């Protein structure tokens, strides 16, 4: 495998997919460039706030990325680079980008409401409530996991008194890196608030906006890196993160969400640029010309001594493991939850949603190149996490370039920081999305939140809904989200299948071409149901074999519940799609006669 060739071919394929397939979808669905968007029609200064396209892209990309496009391809690399690359490119263009674009477009045409409302209007109220419950529980798990991950990358741990010199040095280096990450992240939040207030209502030229944002990023990173003064343990950080996401998810988007995600996005773009330079540079020098990663290792994989690799049958493991880099249900919640309420013009839906997903596919390709460069260390257990594999692979590639031999350690630290920023930006967006789902769950069909009374009015209050979400999410993060985390991959991909189903049903009802959704929708449903069935079978066998543990019991019960939810929603959705298609055919036949 030649990493540079793989990268350049992937870029060409992704650009062609955007131009040809993405453009074709926009025409088929009837995107109207000058049609007013909900951000203008319903502007309220809180959730509905129109913004420049590069600002909205910064929010959208920062929110959807998380650690998924890094973790998935690296964990799935055990199957070989060919299946990983094929799924990232084909899945990204024909599944994931269409899924994200469709979710955003459907939300725009439903007053910026979430997919739950799209399902309510185009399938039925029961399907909407099932989707709300399923989405809310999935988002709670996201909040729990990402809060735990973020706190873990900020926290300082005590060095054991009896530790040897090597362990002391490692612990001190880790603590220093965590302090720097924490300091930079906290400065980002403070600066974002100031930036949001300073730019509110002002028309700043795009060039000046971009230059000032990049300058702010450089200053914040430099200050935080050189003055890491915050020293707190994991528990303290979990509490602080909980308080932050509580405020961030109810605050007007212009004061924190928009500016923080916008500013953070340049750090993420910088990470991509760093990766591209490293891969191309190592390819030119010849260090990445003949990597030892196999093209294909077989249909069954075992992690062996690797601490991060996936295992199991290629189907469905590959398609569950690589989520955000190809297709992810979480993206549809972001597109229809926050992005749709900020879109300035309908013409921007394709570059932000379809283009944003393909940008994430590029990150996934860079991750594949990174793991390929350090594949022997990946397989022998040298690295403890996909993040370490990603940072090690790309930083070592950069060090291969003449003149940058000493830049490896700095690049490694910056890459780790970028991944942490991915998680933090996804965390507060996930909390806001969970709040939306909780509110919609208790809003009866045909009613607006302002019309509610009694206990429904209390539960749908933004503060109440957010407090409940934060307490559940952070509490689970502190007590054991790992018990059910193995089910997250299947739950997330099930959300993707349901997102495709929702958009397909709406397009059919609107008289638009929805045939392009049939295969991706069916494929993702089969993938997730197969994965859940294998999990249920394994956990049932474990319990009957005497391994009676809380984790096995919870995963068995939740797996069965998810399968039931999926089947009910799929049946309802398919009935709607089929009946609509039949009605259109009958109407066409009657007209011909």
N, C-alpha and C positions, 0 to 999 in steps of 0.2 A: 504493500500500500504506500503510495506517495501522498503525503498529507496535503501538500500544496495543490496537486492536481484535483484531489477530492474536494478541497475547498473551492477552487475556481469553477469547477464543473457545477457544484452545488449552487453557487451564486448565480450562474447563468440559468440554471433550471428554475430557481426561485423567482428570478426577475421575469422570465418567460411566463411562469404560472400567474404572476400578478397581472401582467399586461394582457395576456390572452384569456385565461380562464376567469380571472377576477373581473376583467372588463366585460366578458360575456355574461357573467352572473348579474352585473349591474343592469345590463340591458334587458335581460330576461325578467328580472324582478320589477323593473320600472322605476329605478332610482331617478328622482327629479331634482336636479342640482339646485334649483332656486326655491324649492318648496320650504316654507317656514318649518323650523324644527321646534320640538317641545321646549328646548332651552330658551327660546324667545317667546313662544306662545304662553308658557307657564312660568316665566322667570319670577323667582321669589327671593333671590339673594341668599338662599340657603342650600337647597339641593339642585335647583334648576338655575344654572349660571353659565351662559355661553362664554366660550373662550376660544382663543386662536388655535388653529389646528395643531401646531407644534406643541402647544401646552396640553391639549387633550391627548395627543399621542404620548407625551411624557407620562401623563397619569395612567393611561391605558396600558402602555407597555410595562411600566414599573409595577403595576398591579397584577397583571396576568403572569409575569415571568416567574416570580418566586425563585425557588431553587430547582423547580421541575425540569427545565431544559438542560440543566447541568447534571442532576442526579440520574434521571431516567436513562439517557444514552450511555452514561458511564456504567451503570449497573447492568444494562442489557448488552454491553460490549462483550460479555462472555459468550454470546451466541455468534460473534464474529462481526466484522465491520459492514459486510454487505447487507444483511437483514436490517441492521440498525439504520444505515443510510437510506435504504429503500423506503422504510416506514416513515422516516423523518421527512423525506422529500415528497413521496406520493401521499402519505397521510396528511402532511401539512398543507399541500396545495388543494387536494380534492376532498379532504375531510375537515381538518381543523380550521383552515382559513375560511372556508365556506360556512362552517358552523359559527364562527365568531362574527363574520359579516352578516349572516342571516339573523343572528340573535340581536345584533345592534339595529339592523334595519327594521325587524319586526317590532322592537321596542319603540323606535322612533314613530312608527305608524300607530302605536298604541299609547300615545301621550307620554312616552318616556317611562312607562311602567315596566316591571320585571316580566320575565317569561311566565311567571305564575298568572299574571293577568292575561297574557297572550293565550295561555292554555284555558283559562276561564272563558274567554270570549269565543274560542274556536273549538274547544272540546266540551268540557262542562265544569261545573263548580266542584264536583267531587275530585276530579282529576287535578284541579287547581290546589285543593287542600292537601292532597297526597304529595304533590310536588313541593308545596311550602314546607310540610313536615320533613320530607326527605332532604330538601336543600338546607333547611335550618340546622338539622342534625349534622349534616356534612360540614357546614360552615363552623359549627361549634367545634368540631374536631380540628378544622384548619386553625381556628383561633388558639386552641389548646396547644397544638403542635408548634405553630410558628411563635407563639409567646414563649414556649419553652426553649426553642432554638435561639431566638433573639436574646433571651436572658442568659443562655449558656455562652453566647459569644461576647457578652458584656461582663460576666461575673468574674470576680477574683476569688480563687480558692486558696485555702491555707496550705502551706507546704509542711508535710509531716516532719516532726522533729528528728526522727531517726532516718530520714532519707539520705541517700548517698549523694555525692557531688553531682553526678549526671542527672539524677532525678530532680535535684534542686534547680539546676540550670534549666532543664526542660520546663519545669513548673513556673519558674520566674519568666521565661520567655513567653510562655502561653499567657500568663497574667498580664504582661506588658502589652501583648498584642490585643487582648480583650479590652484593656483600659483604653488603648488608642481607638479601637472600634467604637466603644461606648462614647468616648468624648466626641468623636467626629459625628456620630449619629445624633447625639443630643444637640450639638451645634447646628446640625442641619434643621432640626425642628425649630429652634429659636430663630435662626436666619429666615426660615420659610415664612414664619408669622410676620416678621418685619417686611419681608419682600412682598407678601400678599397685601399688607396694608399700604405699603408704598406705591404699589402698581395698580391698586384697585381704582377702576374708573378712568385710568389714563391710557391713552393710545400711544404705546411705545413702539417705535419702528422695530421690525422683526430682527434686523441685524444688531441693533443696540441691545435688544432683549437677550439674544443668544450670547453675545459677547459678555454682557454683565453676568449672565448665569454661569458661564464657564469660569469667569474671574472669581465669582463667589465660591464655586466648587474648589478651585485651587487654594484659595485662602483658608476655607474651612478644613480641608484635608491637611494642609500644612500646619495649622494651629493645633488641631486635634492630635496629629501624629507626634508633634514635639512637646505638647503639654498635656499628657494623659493623667489628669489630676483626680478623676473620679474612681474611687475604690469601694465597691459594694459587692456583697455576695449574691448568690442566685435568688434567694428568697426576696431580698430587697428589690432586685431588678424585676422580678415577676410582679410585685406590687406596683412598681413604678410603671411598667409596661401596661398593666391593667388600667391604671389611672389615665395614662396617655391615650389608649385606644377608646376609652370611655368618652373623653373630651373630643378626640379627633372625629369620632363617628357622629356626633351631634352638632359640632361646630359647622358654620357655613363653609361650603367647599372652597370658597375663594380665599379664606384666611389661612388654611393649612393644607387641605388635601391637594388642591390644584398647585400651589407654589412649591410644596414639599416634593410632590411627585415629579413636577417639572424640573426642579433643580437636581433631584436625585437621578433623573433620566440621563443627564449628561455624564454622570459617573458610570452609568451602565453602558452608554455609548462609548465612553472611554475604554471600558473593559473589552468591548467588542473590537475596538480599534487595536488595542494591545494584543488581543488574540490573533487578529488578522496579520499584524506585523510579525508576530512570533512564528506563526505557521508558514507564511510566505518566506520569511527570512531563513528558517530552518530548512525549508524546501530548497531554497537557492544554494545554501551552503552544503547541501547533501545529507545533513544530519537527519532529516525527516523524509528522505527519499525511499528508504526501504525499511519500513517499520515491521516489527515482528508479530503484529496482531494478525490472526488468521482471518481469511475472508469469510469462512463459515465453519463453525465447530460442531454442528450437528443439531438435531431437533430437540435434544435434551441436554441441559446444562446443570452442573453442580458447582457451587461456589468454592468448594475445596478449602484452601487456606486463605482465600481472599475474604476480607472483612466487609466488602461493599458489593460484591457481585450478586446478581439475581440467580435464581435456580428454578428448575422445573421444565415443563414442556414449552417449546417455543410458542405454540398456540395454547393458551392465550397469554402466557407470561410476557412476551415481547410487547404486546399491544396494551397491556396493563401497566408495565414498567415504564415505557416511554409514553408519557401522557402529554405534558405541556409542550414537548418538542414536536408533537404531531397533532394531537387533539386532546382537549381537556374540557370537561364540563364546567369547571370553575370559571373559564373564560366567558361562557355565556351569561353567567351571573354578573360578572363585571361589566360586560358590554351592555346588558339590559338594565343594570342596576345603577351605575354611576356615569359611565361614559355617555350613554344616550341622553342624559340630562345636561350635558355640557357641550354637545355638538353644535357648532355654529351653522353649518350648512349640510344638507343631505349628501352633497357630492363628496364630503369628507369621510363618509362612512367606509368607503372602500380602502383608501389609504390608511386609515386609522385601525380598522378592524382586520381587514384582509391583509394589509401590509404589515400591521403590528404582529400578526401571527407568523408571517413569513420571516420577520426579523427574529422572532423567537426560534424558528427553525434554524436560522443561521447560528444562533447561540448553541443549539443542539449539535450542529455539525462541528463547531469549534470544540465542544466537549468531547465528541468522538475522536477528533484529532489529538486532543490532550491525553486521553486515556491510551490511545495507540502509541504515543511517544514514551509512556512510562509503563507499558503493558506488563513487563516482567515483574515490576514492583507491585503493580495492581493485582497480579495473580498470586504472588507469594505473601500477601498480607502486609506489605510495608506501609500502606496507607489505611488510615482508620475510617475515612469518610470520603464520599464522592467529591466534596468540596476540596479536600486535600489533593485528591487525584487531579482535579481540574487546575488548581493553582500550581501544583508541582509541574504538570505537563507543560502548561503554557509558559511558565517562568523559565523552565529549562530550555524551551525552544528559543525564547528571547535571548538567553545567555549564549546561544550558538552563533548569534550575529556578531561579526567583528565590531568592536567598540562598545558592545553591551554585555561583555562577559561578567561585569560586576553588578549588573542591574537585576539579577535573578531574585535576590532576597527582597528588594523593594517591590518588584513586580508581584512576588508571591503575597506580600502583605496587602497590596492594593487589590488584588484579585479576591482575597478572603474578605476584605472590606466590602467590595462590590456585591458579593453573594449575600452578606449580612444585610445590606441595603435592600436587595431584592426581597428578602423575607420581611423586613420591617414595613416596606411599602405595601406588600400584599396583606399584612396583618391588619392594619387599620381599615383598609378597603373591605376585607372580609367581615370585619365587625359591623361596618355600615350596611353591608349587604345582608348580614344576618338580621339586623334591625328591620330592614325593609321586609324581609320574609316573615318575621314575627308579626309585624303590623298587618301584613296582607292576610296572614292566617286567620286573624280575628276580625277581619272586615268582611261582612256578609256581601253576597252577590248583589250588585247594583247600587251599593252604598259607597259614599265617600267618607274618609276618616272624620271629616268635620261634622258628619251627621250622626256619629256614634254617641251613645249615652251609656251610663252605668259602668259595669266592669269592663266592657269592651273599650270604652273611652280611656279608662285607666291603663289597660294593657297596651293599647296602641299609642300611648303617649311616647314620644321619642326618647325621653329620659328613662322612663320605666322599661321600655323594650330594650334599650341599650344596657342598662344596669343588669337586667336579667341575663342578657347575652354575655356580658363581661364576667359576671360571677360564675356562670356555668363554664365558660371557656377557660378562664384563668384557673378556676378551681380544678377542672379536669387536667389542665396542664401541670398543676402542682401535685396531683395525686395519682396519675397513672393513665394518661391517654394511650400509652403504649399497649395497653391491654386490647384495644380494638383498632389500633393504627394499621395493622396488616390488611384491614378491609378497606382502607381509604382509597387505594388504587382502583379497586373495582367500583366503589361508590362514586368516585370522581368520573370514571368512564361511563358509568350508568347515567350520570347527569348529562354527559355529552350526547348519549343516545336519546335521552328525553328532550334535550335542547333541539336536536335535529328534528325530532318528531313534532315539537311545538311549531317550529318555523314551517315545516312541511305542511302541517294542517292549516296554518294561516294562509300560506300562499295558495293552497288549493281552494280555500273558501273565497280568496280574493280574485280567483280566476287567473292566477299566474302559473307559469311553468314551475312545477315542484318535483319533476321526475328525477332531477339530479340528487335528490335526497334519499331516494329509495334504497340504493345499495349501501351507502355509508350508514344510514339509520339501522338497517337490518344487520349489517356487519358488527356494529358497535354493540347492539343488543345481544347478539350471539356471543360475542367476546365476553361481555360482562356476566351474562348468565352462566356461561361455561366456567368462568373464574369463580363465581360464587358457589356453583354446584360442587366444584372441586374442594373449595374451602369447607363447605358444609359436610361433605363426605369425609374429609380428613379429620375435622373436629369431632364428628360423631364417632368415627373409629377410635380416636384417642380417648374419648370419654368412656366408650364401651370397653376399651383396653385397660382402664384403671387410671388414666391420667385426668382425674377430676380436678380441674383448676378453674379459677374464675375467668382467665383469659379464654380457655377453650369453650367454656359455657357461653360467655358473652358473644364470642365470634360465631358460634353455632346459631344462637337465637337471632342476632342481628343479620347474619347472612340469609337466613330463611325469610326474615321480614323484608329485606331488600329485594329478594327474588319475587315475593308476593307483590310488593309495590310496583316493581318493574313490569310484571305480567299484566297487572290491572291497567296501568297507564298505557302500556303498549296496545292492549286490546281496545281500549277506548279510543286511542289515537288512530289506530289503523281503521277502525270502524268509521270514524269521521272522514278520514282521507278517502276511503273506498266509496262511501256514500256520496261524497262531494264529487268525486270523479264520475260516478254513475249518473248523477244528476246533470252534470255538464254534457255528458255524452247524449243523454236523452233529449236535452234542450237543443243540442246541435242537430240531432236527427229530426226533431220536430221542425226546426227551422229550415232544414233542407227540403222537407216535404212541402 
